[in-house]
């Protein structure tokens, strides 16, 4: 957002993103994007409900593979590098 000139500073961009996550507008936008791509409105609503269990809405994969990290936390996101 900072590089796009939507926010004056990187800190302001982080604050703006945090606000959309906290106030629910990011989740609403995600729901709208799902519907725009053909997901049934009821399914999108159930996926985005505050008490949603994604596996009650979507099937689990028959196969899975566990990947364990050697470190905890976020260490690097290339798009955040200024």
C-alpha positions in Angstrom: 0.0 0.0 0.0 2.9 2.3 0.7 4.5 1.5 -2.7 1.2 2.1 -4.3 1.0 5.5 -2.6 -2.2 4.6 -0.8 -0.4 5.2 2.5 2.2 7.9 3.2 4.4 5.5 5.1 4.9 1.8 5.6 3.7 2.2 9.2 0.5 3.8 8.0 0.0 1.0 5.6 0.4 -1.6 8.4 -2.1 0.3 10.5 -4.6 0.5 7.6 -4.3 -3.3 7.0 -4.7 -4.1 10.7 -7.8 -1.9 10.8 -9.4 -3.8 7.9 -8.7 -7.1 9.6 -10.0 -6.0 12.9 -13.2 -4.3 11.7 -14.2 -7.2 9.4 -14.1 -5.3 6.1 -11.2 -7.5 4.8 -13.4 -10.6 5.5 -16.4 -9.0 3.8 -14.2 -8.3 0.7 -13.0 -11.9 0.7 -16.6 -13.1 0.9 -17.5 -10.8 -2.0 -14.6 -12.0 -4.1 -15.6 -15.6 -3.5 -19.2 -14.9 -4.7 -17.9 -13.0 -7.7 -15.9 -16.1 -8.7 -19.0 -18.3 -8.5 -19.1 -19.5 -4.9 -22.7 -19.9 -3.7 -23.7 -17.0 -1.4 -24.7 -19.4 1.3 -21.4 -21.2 1.2 -19.4 -17.9 1.2 -21.5 -16.7 4.2 -20.8 -20.0 6.1 -17.1 -19.8 5.3 -16.9 -16.2 6.6 -19.0 -16.6 9.7 -17.3 -15.7 13.0 -17.8 -19.3 14.3 -17.0 -21.0 11.0 -15.3 -24.4 10.9 -14.0 -24.5 7.3 -14.1 -28.3 7.3 -17.9 -28.3 8.0 -18.2 -26.3 4.7 -15.4 -27.7 2.5 -14.3 -31.3 2.2 -11.0 -32.4 3.7 -8.3 -33.6 1.3 -7.9 -37.4 1.4 -4.1 -36.8 1.4 -2.1 -34.4 3.5 1.5 -33.7 4.2 2.8 -32.0 7.4 5.6 -29.5 7.0 7.4 -28.5 10.2 9.2 -25.2 10.5 12.6 -25.0 12.1 11.8 -21.4 13.3 8.8 -19.7 14.8 7.4 -16.4 13.6 7.6 -14.4 10.5 11.1 -14.0 9.1 10.8 -12.6 5.6 8.2 -11.4 3.1 9.8 -10.1 -0.1 7.1 -7.7 -0.9 7.5 -5.9 2.5 11.2 -5.1 1.7 11.6 -1.4 1.0 
